Every structure is written in C-alpha cells, then in structure tokens.
Amino acid sequence: MKRSEINAALKELEAMAQRYRFSLPPFCHFTPEEWQSKGHEYDEVRDNMLGWDITDYGMGDFDKMGFSLITIRNGNLKMRDKYAKTYAEKLLYLKEGQYSPMHFHWSKMEDIINRGGGNVLIRVYNATPEEGLDKVSDVSVHVDGRTMTVPAGAQVRLTPGESISIYPYLYHDFEVEPGSGPVLLGEVSQCNDDNTDNRFYEKLGRFPAIEEDELPYRLLCNEYPPAKDEIRGG
C-alpha cells in the first residue's frame, strides 16, 4: 500500500470514531515526531502493539480485502509477568466492498459489536477436527444474550448496537451489507495475539508492504521507534 492510502484510511477511521462519539486514548493522537521523544513509560503501547493498524492480509488490494483498526488495550501472552491484562479491546472500520477472510482463533473468545454506521454480515462455520470448514452441521451463535441455531455458512446480520460472541474454533468472516454504508465495529476479547492465535482458512499475510509516497500521519503499531533513553539531571 502507498503511505498516502494508509494515511487516508486512518483519517477515515478517526472521523468515524468522532462521528459516533468514541473518544480515543491520548497515545492515538501522538504524531510520528512526538513518538521520537517518548520513553519507557510507553513500553506497554510498544510491547503490546497498541494503536493504529492496517491489514491487507498481504494481498495488496486493501479496498477489497482488509480494514483499519485501533488496538486500545491488550495484554501480552509472552510477557505475562509484566503485563497482567487477560483482555483486549479494538476498534475496527470497514467500508463497503472490504472483506475480512474466514478464520478462527484457537484460544481467544471475542465479542464483535456494531458501534455505528451500516450493518455487518458475519458468516459462521464450525471447524472440523482437522480444522477445515464443517459445511454440514448447524452452528450455535450467541447474539446479545440470545442463543440461536443457524445453518452452516449462514450470515448473521448485526445492525448498530448488536453484537455476536465468537468462541474458539468458530470460523467467521465479515463484510459490510451492501448499501448500508461503512461500519464502526468494536471488539472486546480475551488477550489478543495475532502472531500465534489466528487460523486462516487460506494462508494469508498480515501487515502491508508500504510504499513511502508521503510522510506518515500516524505511526502504525509495528512502526514505533525504541524508547528514548531517560535523561537524568543532577
């Protein structure tokens, strides 16, 4: 992706959050220049990859496969002694035509919440013992305290304010319902680790390759500089 495309996507997510009065934490507003002066007091942001994020799943076609997101809070399964949080929270932004491909999580349970905008469609399948798609058995889904049974491959429609609970080994993808407009999604989950807990049905990447055609508006969560050494006066 071009840096200009990433900047535009982040600004769209920022505007969508403002529109639906979702205030972001201070570290989301740091400029790239400000990050150069931040010390070890922000190690939690760096170590747990909090902040702005873009994925195109390594496919290079962001408008068709990918979305923008912000990780607001998260623990760290590899650094549990330092970061004790067992939970995470994200904000996601999808435009019409964008798609998040079929996957499940081995460990993480999550709620996907429609925070505002259009409608989101979430397709669900059970996983087979071999981690394939079970295209036969019905799926039990939990939507805002209501338990429902839907056929394999059915799409669950979430309007603003509605949510669905995604259990481990439940395959799911999501996209915006055509004609309903862009969607602001929330994700509340157990501790998130994209490097070890995502099982995609098809092999995919994660972060985009970036062509630097302009300066970054915000640093992505995998771009933070090392902590500036503390200066101690005497």
C-alpha positions as CSV (number, residue, x, y, z in Angstrom):
1,M,0.0,0.0,0.0
2,K,1.1,3.6,-0.5
3,R,1.6,5.6,2.6
4,S,-0.9,8.1,1.3
5,E,-3.6,5.3,1.2
6,I,-2.7,4.3,4.7
7,N,-3.0,7.9,5.9
8,A,-6.4,8.3,4.2
9,A,-7.7,5.1,5.8
10,L,-6.6,6.1,9.3
11,K,-8.2,9.5,8.9
12,E,-11.4,7.8,7.8
13,L,-11.4,5.6,10.9
14,E,-10.6,8.7,13.1
15,A,-13.5,10.6,11.6
16,M,-15.9,7.6,12.1
17,A,-14.9,7.4,15.7
18,Q,-15.6,11.1,16.2
19,R,-18.9,10.8,14.4
20,Y,-20.1,8.2,16.8
21,R,-18.5,9.9,19.8
22,F,-16.0,7.2,20.6
23,S,-13.1,9.1,22.2
24,L,-9.6,7.6,21.6
25,P,-6.8,7.4,24.2
26,P,-4.1,10.0,24.1
27,F,-1.4,7.8,22.6
28,C,-3.6,7.5,19.4
29,H,-3.0,11.2,18.8
30,F,0.8,11.2,19.0
31,T,2.5,12.4,15.8
32,P,5.4,10.5,14.4
33,E,7.7,13.3,15.7
34,E,6.2,13.0,19.2
35,W,6.9,9.3,19.3
36,Q,10.6,10.0,18.9
37,S,10.7,11.6,22.4
38,K,8.6,9.0,24.2
39,G,10.5,7.0,26.9
40,H,9.9,3.7,28.6
41,E,6.7,4.9,30.2
42,Y,5.0,3.9,26.9
43,D,6.5,0.4,26.7
44,E,3.1,-1.1,27.1
45,V,2.0,0.6,23.9
46,R,5.1,-0.7,22.1
47,D,5.2,-4.2,23.5
48,N,1.5,-5.0,23.1
49,M,1.2,-3.3,19.7
50,L,-1.5,-0.8,20.8
51,G,-2.6,1.9,18.5
52,W,-3.2,2.3,14.8
53,D,-3.2,-0.7,12.5
54,I,-3.9,-1.6,8.9
55,T,-4.2,-5.0,7.3
56,D,-4.5,-6.0,3.7
57,Y,-3.6,-9.6,4.6
58,G,-0.6,-9.3,2.3
59,M,-2.9,-9.4,-0.8
60,G,-2.2,-5.8,-1.9
61,D,-5.9,-4.9,-2.5
62,F,-7.0,-3.1,0.6
63,D,-10.3,-1.9,-0.8
64,K,-11.4,-5.5,-1.3
65,M,-9.6,-7.4,1.4
66,G,-8.6,-5.6,4.6
67,F,-9.7,-3.0,7.1
68,S,-8.4,-0.3,9.5
69,L,-8.3,-0.8,13.3
70,I,-7.0,0.5,16.6
71,T,-6.0,-1.7,19.5
72,I,-7.0,0.3,22.5
73,R,-5.9,-2.2,25.2
74,N,-4.3,-5.6,25.3
75,G,-2.3,-8.0,27.5
76,N,0.7,-10.0,26.3
77,L,0.8,-13.8,26.5
78,K,4.6,-13.8,26.2
79,M,5.2,-11.2,28.9
80,R,2.5,-12.1,31.5
81,D,4.7,-11.1,34.4
82,K,5.0,-7.6,33.1
83,Y,1.5,-7.2,31.6
84,A,-1.2,-8.9,33.6
85,K,-4.2,-8.0,31.5
86,T,-6.2,-11.0,30.2
87,Y,-8.4,-9.0,27.9
88,A,-8.2,-6.7,24.8
89,E,-10.3,-4.1,23.1
90,K,-10.2,-2.9,19.5
91,L,-12.0,-0.5,17.2
92,L,-12.4,-1.6,13.6
93,Y,-13.6,0.3,10.5
94,L,-14.9,-1.4,7.3
95,K,-16.1,0.2,4.1
96,E,-18.5,-1.4,1.7
97,G,-16.6,-3.8,-0.5
98,Q,-14.0,-4.6,2.1
99,Y,-13.8,-8.2,3.4
100,S,-12.1,-9.9,6.4
101,P,-11.5,-13.5,5.3
102,M,-12.5,-16.8,7.0
103,H,-10.6,-17.6,10.2
104,F,-10.9,-18.8,13.8
105,H,-8.9,-18.4,17.0
106,W,-7.5,-21.4,18.9
107,S,-7.7,-19.6,22.2
108,K,-9.3,-16.2,22.0
109,M,-13.0,-15.6,22.6
110,E,-14.3,-12.3,21.4
111,D,-17.4,-10.2,21.0
112,I,-17.9,-8.3,17.8
113,I,-20.0,-5.2,18.3
114,N,-21.6,-2.9,15.8
115,R,-20.8,0.5,17.2
116,G,-22.4,2.5,14.5
117,G,-22.9,3.1,10.8
118,G,-24.1,0.4,8.4
119,N,-24.8,-3.3,9.0
120,V,-22.1,-6.0,9.2
121,L,-22.6,-9.6,8.0
122,I,-20.7,-12.3,9.8
123,R,-20.6,-15.8,8.1
124,V,-20.1,-18.7,10.5
125,Y,-19.0,-22.3,10.3
126,N,-17.9,-24.8,12.9
127,A,-14.4,-26.2,12.5
128,T,-13.8,-29.9,11.7
129,P,-11.4,-31.9,13.9
130,E,-8.9,-31.3,11.0
131,E,-9.5,-27.5,11.2
132,G,-11.4,-27.4,7.9
133,L,-14.9,-25.9,7.3
134,D,-17.8,-28.0,8.6
135,K,-20.2,-27.3,5.8
136,V,-22.9,-29.7,7.2
137,S,-23.5,-29.1,10.9
138,D,-25.6,-26.3,12.2
139,V,-23.9,-23.5,14.2
140,S,-24.9,-22.3,17.6
141,V,-24.5,-18.5,17.8
142,H,-24.9,-16.0,20.7
143,V,-26.2,-12.6,19.8
144,D,-26.7,-10.2,22.7
145,G,-27.8,-12.8,25.2
146,R,-29.9,-14.7,22.7
147,T,-28.8,-18.2,21.6
148,M,-29.7,-19.1,18.0
149,T,-29.0,-22.1,15.7
150,V,-28.2,-21.2,12.1
151,P,-27.2,-23.4,9.1
152,A,-23.5,-23.8,8.3
153,G,-22.3,-20.8,6.2
154,A,-25.2,-18.6,7.3
155,Q,-24.5,-14.9,7.6
156,V,-25.5,-13.3,10.9
157,R,-26.6,-9.6,10.4
158,L,-25.7,-7.1,13.0
159,T,-27.3,-3.7,13.0
160,P,-25.9,-0.8,15.1
161,G,-25.9,-1.8,18.7
162,E,-26.0,-5.5,18.1
163,S,-23.1,-7.9,18.9
164,I,-22.1,-11.6,18.5
165,S,-19.9,-13.8,20.6
166,I,-17.3,-15.7,18.7
167,Y,-16.0,-18.8,20.5
168,P,-12.7,-20.5,19.8
169,Y,-12.7,-22.8,16.7
170,L,-15.7,-20.9,15.3
171,Y,-14.8,-20.0,11.7
172,H,-16.0,-16.5,10.8
173,D,-15.6,-13.8,8.2
174,F,-17.2,-10.4,7.9
175,E,-18.2,-7.8,5.4
176,V,-20.5,-4.7,5.2
177,E,-24.0,-5.3,4.0
178,P,-24.2,-3.6,0.5
179,G,-26.0,-0.3,0.5
180,S,-25.9,0.2,4.3
181,G,-22.7,2.3,4.5
182,P,-19.4,2.0,6.3
183,V,-19.3,0.3,9.8
184,L,-17.6,1.1,13.0
185,L,-17.0,-2.2,14.9
186,G,-15.9,-2.8,18.5
187,E,-14.1,-5.9,19.6
188,V,-13.9,-7.0,23.2
189,S,-12.0,-10.2,23.8
190,Q,-9.5,-12.2,25.7
191,C,-5.9,-11.3,25.3
192,N,-5.1,-10.9,21.6
193,D,-2.0,-12.4,19.8
194,D,-2.2,-12.1,16.0
195,N,1.1,-13.9,15.6
196,T,0.0,-17.2,17.2
197,D,-3.8,-17.3,17.5
198,N,-5.2,-16.7,14.0
199,R,-6.1,-19.8,12.0
200,F,-7.0,-18.6,8.5
201,Y,-8.8,-21.0,6.2
202,E,-6.5,-19.9,3.4
203,K,-2.9,-18.8,4.0
204,L,-2.6,-15.1,4.3
205,G,-0.3,-12.4,5.4
206,R,-0.8,-9.6,8.0
207,F,0.8,-6.2,7.5
208,P,1.0,-4.4,4.2
209,A,4.2,-3.6,2.3
210,I,4.4,0.2,2.3
211,E,5.4,2.5,-0.5
212,E,6.5,5.8,1.1
213,D,5.0,8.4,-1.2
214,E,4.3,10.9,1.7
215,L,5.0,11.3,5.4
216,P,3.0,9.2,7.8
217,Y,0.0,10.8,9.5
218,R,0.3,8.4,12.5
219,L,2.7,5.5,13.1
220,L,1.3,2.0,12.8
221,C,1.6,-0.3,15.8
222,N,4.5,-2.1,14.3
223,E,6.5,1.1,13.5
224,Y,7.2,2.6,16.9
225,P,10.8,3.7,17.5
226,P,12.7,2.4,20.5
227,A,12.1,4.2,23.8
228,K,14.2,7.4,24.2
229,D,16.7,6.9,27.0
230,E,15.7,8.8,30.1
231,I,17.8,11.9,30.8
232,R,18.6,12.2,34.4
233,G,19.6,15.7,35.7
234,G,21.9,16.3,38.6
